[in-house]
Amino acid sequence: MTGNPVAVGAVHQNSGPGWTVYACPEDAARFLDRAGLWAALMDHALRCGPCRGTTDGPGCAVARVLFDAHRGAAGTGR
């Protein structure tokens, strides 16, 4: 359980509504590639007050986790 879910995928069905799959920020890197992590970071930054108020990098712990995962994905070729 997390208070800061990150969308990592979607389930589509032939009949009935689909749904979004979420993960905690720490596990998002297991499901997203580098571009997906960047998109998750930007989506978070638009909704997070401390992140909107800074130009010096991640403004909160969730942004730091996503930022570090994005940087780490660069070396893995993902």
N, C-alpha and C positions, 0 to 999 in steps of 0.2 A: 504494500500500500504506500502511496505517495501523495503528498499535497501539491506536487509540481509535475503532473504527467506530461510526457512528450509523445506526440503522435508519431508512431513508427510504421504504421501500415493501415490497410483497409481490407475488410472482408466483403466480397461481392457475392450476392446470391442470385439465382435465377428467379426466385419468387420471394417477395417480402423485402424489407429493408436490409441493407448491409449495416456494417458498423465499423468504427474506427478502433484500431488496436493501439494501446498506450503502453509505455514503459516508464520507469523512473529515470531521471536524468543519468544516473550512474550506469544503467544498463542500456541506454539508447544506442550506444556505440556498437553493441552486439547485433543490432538490427538495421542500422542506417549506414550508408556509405558516407564519404567525406562531404559530398554535396548535400545529402540529407541532414547531416549534422549542422552544416552551416545554415540551412533553411530553418531547422529547429531553433538554433541560436537566435536568428533574426526574428522569428515569430515570438520567442520568449522576450527578447529585448523590447519589442513593441508594446508588450503588455505589462512589463515590470517597471515600476517607478524608479528604483535605484539604477537600473540599467539605462533607462532613458535619460537620466540626469548626468551621465558621465561620458567622456570621450577618451578616458584613460584605460580602456579595456573593460572586462566584465565587471558589472556593478554589484553582483550578488553571487552567492555560492552556486546556485543552479547554472548561471551563465558561465562561471569558472569551469564547472564540470563539462559543459557542452563545448566550451572553447578549447579546453585541454584535449578532449576526445577528438575534436576536429583537427587540431595540430598533430595529434598522435596518428590519425588516419593517413596523414600525408606520407609517412614513412612506410606504411603497410601496402600501398598501392590500391587501397580501397577507394 
